[in-house]
Amino acid sequence: MSLPADVQNTRAQTTESLLDRLNWQGLALLLLGIIALGPTLTASGNGLGGWEAFGIAASATGLVGGVLGVVVEIHRERIRRR
């Protein structure tokens, strides 16, 4: 059973996403957002309010920016393929 055309992968090969450098910024921001969650949760558990606020801001910025970067890249790739 095949997937609908709008759900299928837009890349010809799996390695294309690794070779396409435009997607790396979004993936790097996602990684930094996930990594920042650890110290944020630790600061929250220890009652360090200042560090907790900084960690929340860093995590949210990384996660939201990363998701937006990946979504924009997927949209750009779909437009390019049309």
C-alpha contacts under 8 A as a table, 3 or more apart, distances in Angstrom:
res1	aa1	res2	aa2	distance
3	L	7	V	6.25
3	L	8	Q	5.96
4	P	7	V	5.48
4	P	8	Q	6.40
5	A	8	Q	5.39
9	N	12	A	7.87
10	T	77	E	7.21
10	T	78	R	6.56
10	T	81	R	7.38
11	R	14	T	6.88
11	R	16	E	6.48
11	R	17	S	7.48
12	A	16	E	7.29
13	Q	16	E	5.60
14	T	17	S	6.37
14	T	18	L	7.82
15	T	18	L	5.20
15	T	19	L	6.33
16	E	19	L	5.06
16	E	20	D	5.99
17	S	20	D	5.20
17	S	21	R	7.97
17	S	23	N	7.22
18	L	21	R	7.21
20	D	23	N	6.31
20	D	24	W	7.71
21	R	24	W	5.44
21	R	25	Q	7.87
22	L	25	Q	6.65
22	L	73	E	6.97
23	N	26	G	5.75
23	N	27	L	6.56
23	N	69	G	7.21
23	N	70	V	6.21
23	N	73	E	6.00
24	W	27	L	5.05
24	W	28	A	5.91
25	Q	28	A	5.12
25	Q	29	L	6.19
25	Q	66	G	7.30
25	Q	69	G	6.88
26	G	29	L	5.19
26	G	30	L	6.24
26	G	65	G	6.81
26	G	66	G	4.08
26	G	67	V	6.51
26	G	68	L	7.17
26	G	69	G	4.29
26	G	70	V	5.09
27	L	30	L	5.06
27	L	31	L	6.22
27	L	66	G	5.91
27	L	69	G	7.73
27	L	70	V	6.89
28	A	31	L	5.05
28	A	32	L	6.19
28	A	66	G	7.08
29	L	32	L	5.05
29	L	33	G	6.05
29	L	62	G	4.76
29	L	63	L	6.50
29	L	65	G	6.39
29	L	66	G	4.57
30	L	33	G	5.06
30	L	34	I	6.24
30	L	62	G	5.57
30	L	63	L	4.96
30	L	64	V	7.83
30	L	65	G	7.40
30	L	66	G	4.47
30	L	67	V	6.80
31	L	34	I	5.17
31	L	35	I	6.11
31	L	62	G	7.64
31	L	63	L	7.94
32	L	35	I	4.99
32	L	36	A	5.98
32	L	59	S	7.42
32	L	62	G	5.89
32	L	63	L	7.77
33	G	36	A	5.13
33	G	37	L	6.50
33	G	58	A	6.72
33	G	59	S	4.30
33	G	60	A	6.66
33	G	61	T	7.03
33	G	62	G	4.07
33	G	63	L	4.81
33	G	66	G	7.92
34	I	37	L	5.28
34	I	38	G	7.54
34	I	59	S	6.73
34	I	62	G	7.73
34	I	63	L	7.09
35	I	38	G	5.98
35	I	39	P	7.88
35	I	59	S	7.92
36	A	39	P	5.85
36	A	40	T	6.28
36	A	55	G	6.39
36	A	58	A	6.61
36	A	59	S	5.27
37	L	40	T	4.98
37	L	41	L	6.07
37	L	55	G	7.05
37	L	56	I	7.65
37	L	59	S	5.84
38	G	41	L	5.35
38	G	42	T	6.26
39	P	42	T	4.91
39	P	43	A	6.00
39	P	55	G	6.94
40	T	43	A	5.15
40	T	44	S	6.10
40	T	51	W	7.22
40	T	52	E	5.42
40	T	54	F	7.92
40	T	55	G	4.63
40	T	56	I	6.32
40	T	59	S	7.88
41	L	44	S	4.95
41	L	45	G	6.08
41	L	52	E	7.55
42	T	45	G	5.12
42	T	46	N	6.25
43	A	46	N	5.17
43	A	47	G	6.12
43	A	48	L	5.09
43	A	49	G	7.30
43	A	51	W	6.09
43	A	52	E	5.26
44	S	47	G	5.23
44	S	48	L	6.09
44	S	49	G	6.95
44	S	52	E	5.43
45	G	48	L	7.82
47	G	52	E	7.94
48	L	51	W	5.62
48	L	52	E	5.94
49	G	52	E	4.91
49	G	53	A	6.22
50	G	53	A	5.36
50	G	54	F	6.41
51	W	54	F	5.01
51	W	55	G	5.98
52	E	55	G	5.08
52	E	56	I	6.12
53	A	56	I	5.15
53	A	57	A	6.25
54	F	57	A	5.20
54	F	58	A	6.17
55	G	58	A	5.02
55	G	59	S	5.90
56	I	59	S	5.17
56	I	60	A	5.92
57	A	60	A	5.25
57	A	61	T	5.98
58	A	61	T	5.20
58	A	62	G	6.10
59	S	62	G	5.20
59	S	63	L	6.02
60	A	63	L	5.20
60	A	64	V	5.83
61	T	64	V	5.42
61	T	65	G	5.66
62	G	65	G	5.23
62	G	66	G	5.74
63	L	66	G	5.11
63	L	67	V	6.11
64	V	67	V	5.24
64	V	68	L	6.11
65	G	68	L	5.13
65	G	69	G	5.98
66	G	69	G	5.01
66	G	70	V	6.20
67	V	70	V	5.23
67	V	71	V	6.10
68	L	71	V	5.08
68	L	72	V	6.01
69	G	72	V	5.23
69	G	73	E	6.18
70	V	73	E	5.07
70	V	74	I	6.18
71	V	74	I	5.11
71	V	75	H	6.16
72	V	75	H	5.05
72	V	76	R	6.03
73	E	76	R	4.98
73	E	77	E	6.06
74	I	77	E	5.10
74	I	78	R	6.22
75	H	78	R	5.18
75	H	79	I	6.28
76	R	79	I	5.22
76	R	80	R	6.14
77	E	80	R	5.01
77	E	81	R	6.19
78	R	81	R	5.17
78	R	82	R	6.50
79	I	82	R	5.41
